[in-house]
Amino acid sequence: MPLLALDAMGKVFDSAKGPVHALENIDLEIATGEFAVVVGPSGCGKSTLLNIVAGLEEASSGSVRLQGREITGPGAERGMVFQSYTLFPWLTVRKNIEFGLRLRQVPTAKRQRIARRYLELVGLTDFENALPKELSGGMKQRVAIARVLANQPQMLLMDEPFGALDAQTRLILQELLLDVWREEESTILFITHDIDEAILLADTVYVMSRRPGAIKERIPIPLSRPRDHEATLSPEFTRIKREIMGLLWEDIG
Ligand SMILES: Nc1ncnc2c1ncn2[C@@H]1O[C@H](COP(=O)(O)OP(=O)(O)OP(=O)(O)O)[C@@H](O)[C@H]1O
């Protein structure tokens, strides 16, 4: 059974100008441990798709199931990382990471042990007592990733998490995320505009068509792992990039 299964899922928004058909007939299956990346033209419904899986929006038709159970709202088994930093500004880095554990009344010693582990995983051990305002954008996103991982979700949902970062920080965090994914054996559903980012990270790239968005093509990425930025220089990478750009241009052009 796939971890996540969307079956003929559609979404229509009501707006002042009438119904907006955002998503239509989305069929998508993501296996446990898969790194799935969704790309598509602007406004095709990528964020809407992720928000529905997160339980922040409701599908208008079809079904969305996690381990066979219909998703009816947000849940701790799905951890979300957004593009903009969503840390609590009044809490230190460590307390931000411990936040979800505290809510679930995890005992102090265990909470601190888990926080320490994820601080180390994202390379922020020396900053555990810093406040978010003392951190760079890249460091804030590291905390956001650690905070979600500390809750040990079955699935990470990431909506352009590196979209606001400069190019160099972005490369560093892409490689960090690959390490985290391997170490934690996570399942990730990741949205991006950046085709290079999609190919570098993904087991499978799902290309969406323009609104009403549907999954137009499922492209397995056969590049060997572990991967780093060297992979982006290979002829195989360029071949895949050309294929994805061609699919996107059919809709944009
Ligand atoms: N609450 C809403 N009410 C009405 N229309 C909405 C609402 N949310 C999204 N939409 C519309 O649904 C469509 C899909 O939006 P969505 O933000 O999911 O696209 P996207 O692919 O993530 O866009 P981008 O790549 O530009 O971030 C858009 O046409 C958008 O205007």
The ligand as a Gaussian input file, in Angstrom:
#p B3LYP/6-31G(d) Opt

LIG

0 1
 N       -8.605000      30.540000      -1.256000
 C       -8.679000      30.651000      -2.577000
 N       -9.765000      31.198000      -3.178000
 C       -9.879000      31.300000      -4.515000
 N       -8.908000      30.881000      -5.378000
 C       -7.799000      30.341000      -4.849000
 C       -7.615000      30.207000      -3.431000
 N       -6.403000      29.634000      -3.208000
 C       -5.851000      29.432000      -4.419000
 N       -6.684000      29.847000      -5.402000
 C       -6.446000      29.761000      -6.847000
 O       -6.155000      28.410000      -7.161000
 C       -5.138000      28.333000      -8.127000
 C       -3.978000      27.514000      -7.593000
 O       -3.291000      28.250000      -6.570000
 P       -1.965000      27.695000      -5.881000
 O       -1.470000      28.749000      -4.957000
 O       -2.224000      26.354000      -5.323000
 O       -0.977000      27.559000      -7.141000
 P        0.607000      27.311000      -7.169000
 O        0.850000      26.355000      -8.270000
 O        1.084000      26.926000      -5.813000
 O        1.115000      28.766000      -7.551000
 P        2.585000      29.383000      -7.479000
 O        3.471000      28.464000      -8.250000
 O        2.440000      30.708000      -8.175000
 O        2.935000      29.479000      -6.027000
 C       -4.761000      29.773000      -8.467000
 O       -5.452000      30.162000      -9.630000
 C       -5.237000      30.555000      -7.274000
 O       -5.567000      31.868000      -7.627000

